[in-house]
Amino acid sequence: MLKAGLRVQVKTSIRRRSYLAYVDRLDPRGFWVGFKIVNGRMNKTRLCIFRPKHVTAIETEAGLRCVLQETL
């Protein structure tokens, strides 16, 4: 389950690129609002919005772990 404070890997539908993001809050429309992580640091000037279906992995202490869409 997604919640604020998690670091997740998001795969975009445009250009099929993935990026790390810090989850900040849930939008009333059902989007998650977060900040992109650039060079290991959270960049608050790079706001991103994404749906739970675009999340491919959640970062844990051991590294990125793939998640099933049913668990989100």
N, C-alpha and C positions, 0 to 999 in steps of 0.2 A: 504494500500500500504506500502510495506517495504521501509525503507530508513535508512541511516546511523544514528546512535545515539539511536536507539530503543533497548529496552530489550525485547526479545522474548523467548517463550518456544518452544523448538525443540524436536520432537519425532523421534528417530532414528529407522531405520528399523531393525537394528541388536539389538537383545536382548530386543526390545520394551521399551527401557528406554527413559526418557525425561530429559532434562536439560535446564537451563537458559543460554542465550547467549546475549552478547552485539554485535549488528550489526555494523561492521566497514566499509565495502565497498562491491561493486559488482564486481565480477570476470568477465573477458571477456567471459568466457564459460557459464555464466548464474548462477553460484553459488554465494551465499552470503558468505562473509568471516567475521568471528566474533571471539570473545573471550569468553570462558566459564566463567560463574560466579560461583565461589566456595566460600561457606560460606558468601554470601552477597557481595563479592568483586570480581572485574574483575581481572582475572588471565591472564596476557599477555603471559605466557608461554604455555597456553593451547589454541592454535589456532584451530578453527573448521570451516568447510565449510559445507553448507547445501543448499538445494533447497527450494524455497518458498512453495512447496507442503508439506514439513516436518514441517512447522511452525503450531503449534496448538493454540497458544495464544500470545497476545501482552500485555505487562505490562503497565498499566496506573497508575494514582495517586491512584485509588481505589483498585488496585491489578491486577491480571491477568484476562484478558477478552478473551474468546474464539472467534475465527474469522472463517469466512467461507472462503473456498479456492478460491471462485470466486472473493473475494474482494482483494486478493493479486495479 
